[in-house]
Amino acid sequence: MSSLRRYVLLFLMMCFSLSARAESVENDKQQHFIAETVICGTTMMYTESWWQTMLVGLSVGALKETYDAGKEGNEFSKNDMAANFLGCFAGITYGATVLHFHYESETDTTIIGIEGKF
């Protein structure tokens, strides 16, 4: 992912976060957002692919919603999935930012490795 794309993604995420107030969002939606942010942030740092990260994050969110829909008195919530999507977006932004600074720091330093048989 190019630097320009990362900065645009970070800027858009900042705009989305400023438009939502925490008091107006249900606790359940906050939990969906935070969980997806952690899942997607970790996945992004591991896979280094935004589309694979989005696939993993939204799959986990959809499976959770499907599981919840099977419980009595619950249904599949589009609003929870929206919170999952925004959490994925935040996690991808976070993971891409960490990767960007990680690669930047590796180019300015010398890495010493040790080889051995284990």
DRENPA-514185 format. One record per atom (N, C-alpha, C): residue in one letter; atom name; x, y, z. Coordinates in steps of 0.1 Angstrom, whole numbers, plus 2048, in hexadecimal, padded with zeros to 3 digits. Each point is the difference from the previous one (the first is absolute). Example, Ala and Ser with C-alpha at 12.3 -4.5 7.8 and 13.67 -1.06 7.14 Angstrom:
residues 2
REC aa at   x   y   z
REC  A  N 884 7C7 84E
REC  A CA 7F7 80C 800
REC  A  C 809 80C 800
REC  S  N 7FC 80B 7F9
REC  S CA 809 80B 800
REC  S  C 7F8 80B 808
END
This chain:
residues 118
REC aa at   x   y   z
REC  M  N 809 7F4 800
REC  M CA 7F7 80C 800
REC  M  C 809 80C 800
REC  S  N 7FD 809 7F7
REC  S CA 809 80C 7FF
REC  S  C 7FE 80A 80C
REC  S  N 809 808 802
REC  S CA 7FF 80A 80B
REC  S  C 7F4 809 7FF
REC  L  N 7FE 805 7F4
REC  L CA 7F4 809 7FE
REC  L  C 7F3 7F9 803
REC  R  N 7FE 7F3 7FD
REC  R CA 7F4 7F9 803
REC  R  C 7FF 7FF 80F
REC  R  N 80B 7FD 807
REC  R CA 800 7FF 80F
REC  R  C 7FC 80D 806
REC  Y  N 805 80B 7FB
REC  Y CA 7FC 80C 806
REC  Y  C 7F2 804 7FD
REC  V  N 7FB 7FD 7F5
REC  V CA 7F2 803 7FC
REC  V  C 7F7 7F7 809
REC  L  N 804 7F3 802
REC  L CA 7F8 7F7 809
REC  L  C 800 805 80E
REC  L  N 80B 805 805
REC  L CA 801 805 80D
REC  L  C 7F8 80D 802
REC  F  N 800 808 7F6
REC  F CA 7F8 80D 800
REC  F  C 7F1 7FD 801
REC  L  N 7FC 7F6 7F7
REC  L CA 7F2 7FC 800
REC  L  C 7FB 7FA 80D
REC  M  N 809 7F8 806
REC  M CA 7FD 7FA 80D
REC  M  C 7FE 80B 80B
REC  M  N 809 80A 7FF
REC  M CA 7FF 80B 80A
REC  M  C 7F3 807 7FE
REC  C  N 7FC 802 7F4
REC  C CA 7F3 807 7FD
REC  C  C 7F4 7F8 805
REC  F  N 800 7F3 7FE
REC  F CA 7F6 7F8 805
REC  F  C 7FF 800 810
REC  S  N 80C 7FF 806
REC  S CA 800 800 80E
REC  S  C 7FB 80D 807
REC  L  N 803 80B 7F9
REC  L CA 7FB 80D 805
REC  L  C 7F1 802 7FF
REC  S  N 7FA 7F9 7F6
REC  S CA 7F2 802 7FE
REC  S  C 7F7 7F7 809
REC  A  N 805 7F7 807
REC  A CA 7F9 7F8 80A
REC  A  C 803 803 80E
REC  R  N 7F6 802 808
REC  R CA 802 803 80E
REC  R  C 7FD 7F3 808
REC  A  N 809 7FD 80A
REC  A CA 7FF 7F3 807
REC  A  C 7F3 7FF 808
REC  E  N 7FB 80B 805
REC  E CA 7F3 800 808
REC  E  C 7F4 7FB 7F8
REC  S  N 801 803 7F2
REC  S CA 7F4 7FD 7F8
REC  S  C 801 7F1 7FB
REC  V  N 80A 7F9 802
REC  V CA 801 7F3 7FB
REC  V  C 7FE 7F6 80B
REC  E  N 7F8 7F6 7FE
REC  E CA 7FE 7F5 80A
REC  E  C 80C 7F9 804
REC  N  N 801 7FB 80C
REC  N CA 80B 7F9 805
REC  N  C 803 7F4 7F7
REC  D  N 7F6 7F9 7FC
REC  D CA 802 7F4 7F7
REC  D  C 807 804 7F3
REC  K  N 7FD 80B 7FA
REC  K CA 806 805 7F4
REC  K  C 80F 804 803
REC  Q  N 802 806 80B
REC  Q CA 80E 803 804
REC  Q  C 809 7F3 801
REC  Q  N 7FA 7F6 806
REC  Q CA 807 7F3 802
REC  Q  C 803 7FA 7F2
REC  H  N 7F6 800 7F7
REC  H CA 803 7FB 7F2
REC  H  C 80B 808 7FA
REC  F  N 800 80D 801
REC  F CA 80A 809 7FA
REC  F  C 80E 7FD 805
REC  I  N 801 7FF 80D
REC  I CA 80D 7FD 807
REC  I  C 805 7F2 7FC
REC  A  N 7F7 7F6 801
REC  A CA 805 7F3 7FD
REC  A  C 805 7FF 7F1
REC  E  N 7F9 806 7F7
REC  E CA 804 7FF 7F2
REC  E  C 80D 809 7FE
REC  T  N 801 80A 807
REC  T CA 80C 808 7FF
REC  T  C 80D 7F8 804
REC  V  N 7FE 7F9 80B
REC  V CA 80B 7F7 805
REC  V  C 803 7F5 7F6
REC  I  N 7F5 7F9 7FC
REC  I CA 802 7F5 7F7
REC  I  C 806 804 7F2
REC  C  N 7FB 80B 7FB
REC  C CA 805 805 7F3
REC  C  C 80E 806 801
REC  G  N 802 807 80B
REC  G CA 80E 806 802
REC  G  C 80A 7F5 800
REC  T  N 7FD 7F6 808
REC  T CA 80A 7F5 801
REC  T  C 801 7F8 7F3
REC  T  N 7F5 7FE 7F9
REC  T CA 801 7F9 7F3
REC  T  C 807 808 7F6
REC  M  N 7FE 80D 800
REC  M CA 807 808 7F6
REC  M  C 80F 800 802
REC  M  N 805 800 80D
REC  M CA 80E 7FF 802
REC  M  C 806 7F3 7FC
REC  Y  N 7F7 7F5 801
REC  Y CA 805 7F3 7FC
REC  Y  C 800 7FD 7F1
REC  T  N 7F5 804 7FA
REC  T CA 7FE 7FD 7F2
REC  T  C 805 80B 7F6
REC  E  N 801 80C 805
REC  E CA 804 80C 7F8
REC  E  C 7F7 801 7F4
REC  S  N 7F4 7FC 801
REC  S CA 7F6 801 7F4
REC  S  C 7F3 805 806
REC  W  N 7FB 80B 7FA
REC  W CA 7F4 806 805
REC  W  C 7F4 7F8 7FD
REC  W  N 800 7F9 7F4
REC  W CA 7F4 7F9 7FC
REC  W  C 7FF 7F3 808
REC  Q  N 80B 7F9 803
REC  Q CA 800 7F4 808
REC  Q  C 7FC 804 80F
REC  T  N 804 80B 804
REC  T CA 7FC 805 80E
REC  T  C 7F1 803 800
REC  M  N 7FB 806 7F6
REC  M CA 7F2 803 800
REC  M  C 7F8 7F3 7FF
REC  L  N 804 7F7 7F8
REC  L CA 7FA 7F3 7FF
REC  L  C 7FF 7F9 80E
REC  V  N 80B 7FF 807
REC  V CA 801 7FA 80D
REC  V  C 7F7 807 80A
REC  G  N 801 80D 800
REC  G CA 7F8 808 80A
REC  G  C 7F1 7FF 7FE
REC  L  N 7FC 802 7F4
REC  L CA 7F2 7FF 7FD
REC  L  C 7FA 7F2 801
REC  S  N 808 7F6 7FD
REC  S CA 7FC 7F2 802
REC  S  C 7FE 7FD 80F
REC  V  N 809 805 808
REC  V CA 7FF 7FE 80F
REC  V  C 7F3 807 805
REC  G  N 7FE 80C 7FB
REC  G CA 7F4 808 804
REC  G  C 7F3 7F9 7FC
REC  A  N 800 7FC 7F3
REC  A CA 7F4 7F9 7FB
REC  A  C 7FD 7F3 807
REC  L  N 80B 7F9 804
REC  L CA 7FE 7F3 807
REC  L  C 7FA 803 80E
REC  K  N 805 80A 806
REC  K CA 7FB 804 80E
REC  K  C 7F2 804 7FF
REC  E  N 7FC 808 7F6
REC  E CA 7F2 805 7FE
REC  E  C 7F7 7F4 7FD
REC  T  N 805 7F6 7F8
REC  T CA 7F8 7F5 7FD
REC  T  C 7FE 7F7 80D
REC  Y  N 80A 7FF 808
REC  Y CA 7FF 7F9 80C
REC  Y  C 7F6 806 809
REC  D  N 801 80E 802
REC  D CA 7F7 807 808
REC  D  C 7F1 7FF 7FB
REC  A  N 7FE 800 7F3
REC  A CA 7F3 7FF 7FA
REC  A  C 7F9 7F2 803
REC  G  N 808 7F6 803
REC  G CA 7FB 7F3 804
REC  G  C 7FB 800 80E
REC  K  N 803 80A 808
REC  K CA 7FB 800 80E
REC  K  C 7F2 806 800
REC  E  N 7F8 7FB 80A
REC  E CA 7F3 805 801
REC  E  C 7FF 80F 803
REC  G  N 7F8 807 7F9
REC  G CA 7FE 80E 802
REC  G  C 80A 809 7F9
REC  N  N 809 7FA 7F8
REC  N CA 80A 808 7F9
REC  N  C 7FE 7FE 7F1
REC  E  N 805 80A 7F9
REC  E CA 800 7FF 7F1
REC  E  C 80D 806 7FA
REC  F  N 802 7FD 7F4
REC  F CA 80C 805 7F9
REC  F  C 7FF 80F 7FF
REC  S  N 80A 807 805
REC  S CA 800 80E 801
REC  S  C 808 807 7F5
REC  K  N 7FA 808 7F8
REC  K CA 808 807 7F6
REC  K  C 808 80B 806
REC  N  N 7FB 806 80B
REC  N CA 807 80A 807
REC  N  C 80D 7FA 807
REC  D  N 7FF 7F4 805
REC  D CA 80C 7FA 805
REC  D  C 80A 7FD 7F5
REC  M  N 7FC 7FC 7F4
REC  M CA 809 7FE 7F5
REC  M  C 806 80D 7FB
REC  A  N 7F9 80B 801
REC  A CA 805 80D 7FD
REC  A  C 80B 804 80A
REC  A  N 7FE 7FD 80D
REC  A CA 80B 802 80A
REC  A  C 80C 7F7 7FD
REC  N  N 7FD 7F4 7FC
REC  N CA 80B 7F6 7FC
REC  N  C 808 806 7F4
REC  F  N 7F9 805 7F6
REC  F CA 807 806 7F4
REC  F  C 809 80C 804
REC  L  N 7FA 809 808
REC  L CA 808 80B 805
REC  L  C 80C 7FC 808
REC  G  N 7FE 7F6 808
REC  G CA 80B 7FA 808
REC  G  C 80B 7FA 7F7
REC  C  N 7FC 7F9 7F6
REC  C CA 809 7FB 7F6
REC  C  C 808 80B 7FA
REC  F  N 7F9 80B 7FC
REC  F CA 807 80B 7FA
REC  F  C 80A 806 809
REC  A  N 7FC 802 80D
REC  A CA 809 805 80A
REC  A  C 80C 7F7 802
REC  G  N 7FE 7F3 800
REC  G CA 80B 7F6 802
REC  G  C 809 800 7F5
REC  I  N 7FB 801 7F4
REC  I CA 809 800 7F4
REC  I  C 808 80D 800
REC  T  N 7FA 80B 803
REC  T CA 808 80D 801
REC  T  C 80B 7FF 80A
REC  Y  N 7FC 7FB 80C
REC  Y CA 80A 7FE 80B
REC  Y  C 80C 7F7 7FB
REC  G  N 7FC 7F4 7FB
REC  G CA 80A 7F6 7FC
REC  G  C 809 806 7F5
REC  A  N 7FA 807 7F6
REC  A CA 808 806 7F5
REC  A  C 809 80A 805
REC  T  N 7FC 808 80A
REC  T CA 808 80A 806
REC  T  C 80C 7FA 807
REC  V  N 7FE 7F6 808
REC  V CA 80B 7F9 807
REC  V  C 809 7FA 7F6
REC  L  N 7FB 7F9 7F6
REC  L CA 809 7FB 7F5
REC  L  C 808 80A 7F9
REC  H  N 7FA 80C 7FE
REC  H CA 807 80B 7F9
REC  H  C 80C 804 808
REC  F  N 7FE 803 80D
REC  F CA 80B 804 809
REC  F  C 80A 7F5 802
REC  H  N 7FB 7F3 801
REC  H CA 80A 7F5 801
REC  H  C 809 7FF 7F5
REC  Y  N 7FB 801 7F3
REC  Y CA 809 800 7F5
REC  Y  C 808 80C 7FE
REC  E  N 7FB 80B 804
REC  E CA 809 80C 800
REC  E  C 80B 7FF 80A
REC  S  N 7FE 7FA 80B
REC  S CA 80B 7FF 80A
REC  S  C 80A 7F6 7FC
REC  E  N 7FC 7F5 7F9
REC  E CA 809 7F6 7FB
REC  E  C 80A 805 7F6
REC  T  N 7FC 80A 7F8
REC  T CA 809 805 7F6
REC  T  C 80B 809 805
REC  D  N 7FE 805 80C
REC  D CA 80A 809 806
REC  D  C 809 7F9 80B
REC  T  N 7FE 7F3 802
REC  T CA 808 7F9 80A
REC  T  C 806 7F4 7FA
REC  T  N 80A 7FB 807
REC  T CA 807 7F3 7FC
REC  T  C 7FA 7F5 809
REC  I  N 7FC 7F5 7F9
REC  I CA 7FA 7F5 807
REC  I  C 80B 7F5 800
REC  I  N 803 7FB 80C
REC  I CA 809 7F5 802
REC  I  C 7F9 7F3 803
REC  G  N 803 7F6 7F9
REC  G CA 7F9 7F4 801
REC  G  C 80A 7F5 805
REC  I  N 7FB 7F5 806
REC  I CA 808 7F5 804
REC  I  C 7F9 7F4 7FA
REC  E  N 808 7F8 7F9
REC  E CA 7FB 7F3 7FA
REC  E  C 804 7F5 809
REC  G  N 7F8 7F6 800
REC  G CA 804 7F4 808
REC  G  C 7F6 7F5 7FD
REC  K  N 804 7F4 803
REC  K CA 7F7 7F4 7FE
REC  K  C 7F9 7FD 80E
REC  F  N 7F3 7FE 7FF
REC  F CA 7F8 7FD 80C
REC  F  C 7F9 7F3 7FE
END
